[in-house]
Amino acid sequence: MHFARLYINYIRIKDINIMTMAVMDIISGYFIYITKK
């Protein structure tokens, strides 16, 4: 039970990291688009 909870938390943190990385990619791409314009 304890291990399952840890595993679920790990997956959740991984998903959040992927989300934040995607958001950062979008923001950086947006800034590059603005500066090139």
mmCIF file of the N, C-alpha and C atoms, coordinates in Angstrom:
data_MODEL
# 
_entry.id   MODEL 
# 
loop_
_atom_site.group_PDB 
_atom_site.id 
_atom_site.type_symbol 
_atom_site.label_atom_id 
_atom_site.label_alt_id 
_atom_site.label_comp_id 
_atom_site.label_asym_id 
_atom_site.label_entity_id 
_atom_site.label_seq_id 
_atom_site.pdbx_PDB_ins_code 
_atom_site.Cartn_x 
_atom_site.Cartn_y 
_atom_site.Cartn_z 
_atom_site.occupancy 
_atom_site.B_iso_or_equiv 
_atom_site.pdbx_formal_charge 
_atom_site.auth_seq_id 
_atom_site.auth_comp_id 
_atom_site.auth_asym_id 
_atom_site.auth_atom_id 
_atom_site.pdbx_PDB_model_num 
ATOM 1   N N  . MET A 1 1  ? 0.841  -1.195 0.000   1.00 0.00 ? 1  MET A N  1 
ATOM 2   C CA . MET A 1 1  ? 0.000  0.000  0.000   1.00 0.00 ? 1  MET A CA 1 
ATOM 3   C C  . MET A 1 1  ? 0.878  1.248  0.000   1.00 0.00 ? 1  MET A C  1 
ATOM 4   N N  . HIS A 1 2  ? 1.857  1.280  0.896   1.00 0.00 ? 2  HIS A N  1 
ATOM 5   C CA . HIS A 1 2  ? 2.733  2.448  0.997   1.00 0.00 ? 2  HIS A CA 1 
ATOM 6   C C  . HIS A 1 2  ? 3.500  2.651  -0.313  1.00 0.00 ? 2  HIS A C  1 
ATOM 7   N N  . PHE A 1 3  ? 4.018  1.552  -0.875  1.00 0.00 ? 3  PHE A N  1 
ATOM 8   C CA . PHE A 1 3  ? 4.783  1.645  -2.120  1.00 0.00 ? 3  PHE A CA 1 
ATOM 9   C C  . PHE A 1 3  ? 3.901  2.138  -3.263  1.00 0.00 ? 3  PHE A C  1 
ATOM 10  N N  . ALA A 1 4  ? 2.661  1.667  -3.292  1.00 0.00 ? 4  ALA A N  1 
ATOM 11  C CA . ALA A 1 4  ? 1.727  2.096  -4.338  1.00 0.00 ? 4  ALA A CA 1 
ATOM 12  C C  . ALA A 1 4  ? 1.504  3.599  -4.255  1.00 0.00 ? 4  ALA A C  1 
ATOM 13  N N  . ARG A 1 5  ? 1.359  4.105  -3.034  1.00 0.00 ? 5  ARG A N  1 
ATOM 14  C CA . ARG A 1 5  ? 1.133  5.542  -2.852  1.00 0.00 ? 5  ARG A CA 1 
ATOM 15  C C  . ARG A 1 5  ? 2.362  6.325  -3.331  1.00 0.00 ? 5  ARG A C  1 
ATOM 16  N N  . LEU A 1 6  ? 3.556  5.839  -2.972  1.00 0.00 ? 6  LEU A N  1 
ATOM 17  C CA . LEU A 1 6  ? 4.790  6.501  -3.405  1.00 0.00 ? 6  LEU A CA 1 
ATOM 18  C C  . LEU A 1 6  ? 4.877  6.505  -4.928  1.00 0.00 ? 6  LEU A C  1 
ATOM 19  N N  . TYR A 1 7  ? 4.521  5.368  -5.538  1.00 0.00 ? 7  TYR A N  1 
ATOM 20  C CA . TYR A 1 7  ? 4.582  5.242  -6.995  1.00 0.00 ? 7  TYR A CA 1 
ATOM 21  C C  . TYR A 1 7  ? 3.619  6.220  -7.666  1.00 0.00 ? 7  TYR A C  1 
ATOM 22  N N  . ILE A 1 8  ? 2.404  6.338  -7.115  1.00 0.00 ? 8  ILE A N  1 
ATOM 23  C CA . ILE A 1 8  ? 1.408  7.271  -7.662  1.00 0.00 ? 8  ILE A CA 1 
ATOM 24  C C  . ILE A 1 8  ? 1.922  8.703  -7.545  1.00 0.00 ? 8  ILE A C  1 
ATOM 25  N N  . ASN A 1 9  ? 2.494  9.048  -6.390  1.00 0.00 ? 9  ASN A N  1 
ATOM 26  C CA . ASN A 1 9  ? 3.043  10.393 -6.203  1.00 0.00 ? 9  ASN A CA 1 
ATOM 27  C C  . ASN A 1 9  ? 4.169  10.645 -7.199  1.00 0.00 ? 9  ASN A C  1 
ATOM 28  N N  . TYR A 1 10 ? 5.009  9.631  -7.431  1.00 0.00 ? 10 TYR A N  1 
ATOM 29  C CA . TYR A 1 10 ? 6.126  9.760  -8.377  1.00 0.00 ? 10 TYR A CA 1 
ATOM 30  C C  . TYR A 1 10 ? 5.607  10.049 -9.783  1.00 0.00 ? 10 TYR A C  1 
ATOM 31  N N  . ILE A 1 11 ? 4.577  9.308  -10.198 1.00 0.00 ? 11 ILE A N  1 
ATOM 32  C CA . ILE A 1 11 ? 3.989  9.520  -11.529 1.00 0.00 ? 11 ILE A CA 1 
ATOM 33  C C  . ILE A 1 11 ? 3.403  10.922 -11.618 1.00 0.00 ? 11 ILE A C  1 
ATOM 34  N N  . ARG A 1 12 ? 2.723  11.344 -10.547 1.00 0.00 ? 12 ARG A N  1 
ATOM 35  C CA . ARG A 1 12 ? 2.089  12.665 -10.540 1.00 0.00 ? 12 ARG A CA 1 
ATOM 36  C C  . ARG A 1 12 ? 3.160  13.755 -10.682 1.00 0.00 ? 12 ARG A C  1 
ATOM 37  N N  . ILE A 1 13 ? 4.262  13.620 -9.924  1.00 0.00 ? 13 ILE A N  1 
ATOM 38  C CA . ILE A 1 13 ? 5.352  14.602 -9.985  1.00 0.00 ? 13 ILE A CA 1 
ATOM 39  C C  . ILE A 1 13 ? 5.957  14.605 -11.389 1.00 0.00 ? 13 ILE A C  1 
ATOM 40  N N  . LYS A 1 14 ? 6.131  13.407 -11.976 1.00 0.00 ? 14 LYS A N  1 
ATOM 41  C CA . LYS A 1 14 ? 6.692  13.305 -13.323 1.00 0.00 ? 14 LYS A CA 1 
ATOM 42  C C  . LYS A 1 14 ? 5.785  14.016 -14.321 1.00 0.00 ? 14 LYS A C  1 
ATOM 43  N N  . ASP A 1 15 ? 4.466  13.813 -14.203 1.00 0.00 ? 15 ASP A N  1 
ATOM 44  C CA . ASP A 1 15 ? 3.509  14.470 -15.098 1.00 0.00 ? 15 ASP A CA 1 
ATOM 45  C C  . ASP A 1 15 ? 3.603  15.978 -14.950 1.00 0.00 ? 15 ASP A C  1 
ATOM 46  N N  . ILE A 1 16 ? 3.703  16.455 -13.699 1.00 0.00 ? 16 ILE A N  1 
ATOM 47  C CA . ILE A 1 16 ? 3.799  17.897 -13.456 1.00 0.00 ? 16 ILE A CA 1 
ATOM 48  C C  . ILE A 1 16 ? 5.080  18.436 -14.091 1.00 0.00 ? 16 ILE A C  1 
ATOM 49  N N  . ASN A 1 17 ? 6.182  17.687 -13.956 1.00 0.00 ? 17 ASN A N  1 
ATOM 50  C CA . ASN A 1 17 ? 7.454  18.127 -14.541 1.00 0.00 ? 17 ASN A CA 1 
ATOM 51  C C  . ASN A 1 17 ? 7.334  18.225 -16.056 1.00 0.00 ? 17 ASN A C  1 
ATOM 52  N N  . ILE A 1 18 ? 6.678  17.231 -16.676 1.00 0.00 ? 18 ILE A N  1 
ATOM 53  C CA . ILE A 1 18 ? 6.495  17.247 -18.131 1.00 0.00 ? 18 ILE A CA 1 
ATOM 54  C C  . ILE A 1 18 ? 5.642  18.445 -18.529 1.00 0.00 ? 18 ILE A C  1 
ATOM 55  N N  . MET A 1 19 ? 4.600  18.717 -17.752 1.00 0.00 ? 19 MET A N  1 
ATOM 56  C CA . MET A 1 19 ? 3.718  19.853 -18.038 1.00 0.00 ? 19 MET A CA 1 
ATOM 57  C C  . MET A 1 19 ? 4.495  21.155 -17.950 1.00 0.00 ? 19 MET A C  1 
ATOM 58  N N  . THR A 1 20 ? 5.260  21.336 -16.863 1.00 0.00 ? 20 THR A N  1 
ATOM 59  C CA . THR A 1 20 ? 6.003  22.586 -16.674 1.00 0.00 ? 20 THR A CA 1 
ATOM 60  C C  . THR A 1 20 ? 7.056  22.743 -17.771 1.00 0.00 ? 20 THR A C  1 
ATOM 61  N N  . MET A 1 21 ? 7.704  21.644 -18.175 1.00 0.00 ? 21 MET A N  1 
ATOM 62  C CA . MET A 1 21 ? 8.700  21.710 -19.241 1.00 0.00 ? 21 MET A CA 1 
ATOM 63  C C  . MET A 1 21 ? 8.037  22.133 -20.547 1.00 0.00 ? 21 MET A C  1 
ATOM 64  N N  . ALA A 1 22 ? 6.846  21.595 -20.825 1.00 0.00 ? 22 ALA A N  1 
ATOM 65  C CA . ALA A 1 22 ? 6.119  21.965 -22.043 1.00 0.00 ? 22 ALA A CA 1 
ATOM 66  C C  . ALA A 1 22 ? 5.748  23.439 -22.002 1.00 0.00 ? 22 ALA A C  1 
ATOM 67  N N  . VAL A 1 23 ? 5.288  23.907 -20.844 1.00 0.00 ? 23 VAL A N  1 
ATOM 68  C CA . VAL A 1 23 ? 4.917  25.321 -20.704 1.00 0.00 ? 23 VAL A CA 1 
ATOM 69  C C  . VAL A 1 23 ? 6.144  26.205 -20.915 1.00 0.00 ? 23 VAL A C  1 
ATOM 70  N N  . MET A 1 24 ? 7.277  25.811 -20.337 1.00 0.00 ? 24 MET A N  1 
ATOM 71  C CA . MET A 1 24 ? 8.507  26.591 -20.490 1.00 0.00 ? 24 MET A CA 1 
ATOM 72  C C  . MET A 1 24 ? 8.925  26.623 -21.963 1.00 0.00 ? 24 MET A C  1 
ATOM 73  N N  . ASP A 1 25 ? 8.784  25.485 -22.659 1.00 0.00 ? 25 ASP A N  1 
ATOM 74  C CA . ASP A 1 25 ? 9.114  25.437 -24.085 1.00 0.00 ? 25 ASP A CA 1 
ATOM 75  C C  . ASP A 1 25 ? 8.232  26.402 -24.859 1.00 0.00 ? 25 ASP A C  1 
ATOM 76  N N  . ILE A 1 26 ? 6.928  26.412 -24.545 1.00 0.00 ? 26 ILE A N  1 
ATOM 77  C CA . ILE A 1 26 ? 5.991  27.303 -25.240 1.00 0.00 ? 26 ILE A CA 1 
ATOM 78  C C  . ILE A 1 26 ? 6.361  28.756 -24.976 1.00 0.00 ? 26 ILE A C  1 
ATOM 79  N N  . ILE A 1 27 ? 6.655  29.086 -23.707 1.00 0.00 ? 27 ILE A N  1 
ATOM 80  C CA . ILE A 1 27 ? 6.984  30.471 -23.346 1.00 0.00 ? 27 ILE A CA 1 
ATOM 81  C C  . ILE A 1 27 ? 8.274  30.905 -24.043 1.00 0.00 ? 27 ILE A C  1 
ATOM 82  N N  . SER A 1 28 ? 9.291  30.052 -24.018 1.00 0.00 ? 28 SER A N  1 
ATOM 83  C CA . SER A 1 28 ? 10.571 30.407 -24.647 1.00 0.00 ? 28 SER A CA 1 
ATOM 84  C C  . SER A 1 28 ? 10.387 30.557 -26.156 1.00 0.00 ? 28 SER A C  1 
ATOM 85  N N  . GLY A 1 29 ? 9.614  29.669 -26.763 1.00 0.00 ? 29 GLY A N  1 
ATOM 86  C CA . GLY A 1 29 ? 9.341  29.767 -28.198 1.00 0.00 ? 29 GLY A CA 1 
ATOM 87  C C  . GLY A 1 29 ? 8.597  31.053 -28.520 1.00 0.00 ? 29 GLY A C  1 
ATOM 88  N N  . TYR A 1 30 ? 7.675  31.442 -27.648 1.00 0.00 ? 30 TYR A N  1 
ATOM 89  C CA . TYR A 1 30 ? 6.904  32.677 -27.837 1.00 0.00 ? 30 TYR A CA 1 
ATOM 90  C C  . TYR A 1 30 ? 7.825  33.890 -27.782 1.00 0.00 ? 30 TYR A C  1 
ATOM 91  N N  . PHE A 1 31 ? 8.737  33.894 -26.801 1.00 0.00 ? 31 PHE A N  1 
ATOM 92  C CA . PHE A 1 31 ? 9.671  35.016 -26.673 1.00 0.00 ? 31 PHE A CA 1 
ATOM 93  C C  . PHE A 1 31 ? 10.605 35.082 -27.883 1.00 0.00 ? 31 PHE A C  1 
ATOM 94  N N  . ILE A 1 32 ? 11.069 33.925 -28.356 1.00 0.00 ? 32 ILE A N  1 
ATOM 95  C CA . ILE A 1 32 ? 11.938 33.897 -29.542 1.00 0.00 ? 32 ILE A CA 1 
ATOM 96  C C  . ILE A 1 32 ? 11.169 34.444 -30.739 1.00 0.00 ? 32 ILE A C  1 
ATOM 97  N N  . TYR A 1 33 ? 9.896  34.070 -30.862 1.00 0.00 ? 33 TYR A N  1 
ATOM 98  C CA . TYR A 1 33 ? 9.049  34.545 -31.962 1.00 0.00 ? 33 TYR A CA 1 
ATOM 99  C C  . TYR A 1 33 ? 8.906  36.062 -31.905 1.00 0.00 ? 33 TYR A C  1 
ATOM 100 N N  . ILE A 1 34 ? 8.715  36.604 -30.711 1.00 0.00 ? 34 ILE A N  1 
ATOM 101 C CA . ILE A 1 34 ? 8.562  38.060 -30.552 1.00 0.00 ? 34 ILE A CA 1 
ATOM 102 C C  . ILE A 1 34 ? 9.867  38.770 -30.905 1.00 0.00 ? 34 ILE A C  1 
ATOM 103 N N  . THR A 1 35 ? 10.990 38.261 -30.395 1.00 0.00 ? 35 THR A N  1 
ATOM 104 C CA . THR A 1 35 ? 12.275 38.936 -30.605 1.00 0.00 ? 35 THR A CA 1 
ATOM 105 C C  . THR A 1 35 ? 12.698 38.860 -32.068 1.00 0.00 ? 35 THR A C  1 
ATOM 106 N N  . LYS A 1 36 ? 12.355 37.779 -32.765 1.00 0.00 ? 36 LYS A N  1 
ATOM 107 C CA . LYS A 1 36 ? 12.708 37.659 -34.183 1.00 0.00 ? 36 LYS A CA 1 
ATOM 108 C C  . LYS A 1 36 ? 11.853 38.597 -35.024 1.00 0.00 ? 36 LYS A C  1 
ATOM 109 N N  . LYS A 1 37 ? 10.676 38.923 -34.558 1.00 0.00 ? 37 LYS A N  1 
ATOM 110 C CA . LYS A 1 37 ? 9.743  39.802 -35.258 1.00 0.00 ? 37 LYS A CA 1 
ATOM 111 C C  . LYS A 1 37 ? 10.189 41.246 -35.133 1.00 0.00 ? 37 LYS A C  1 
# 
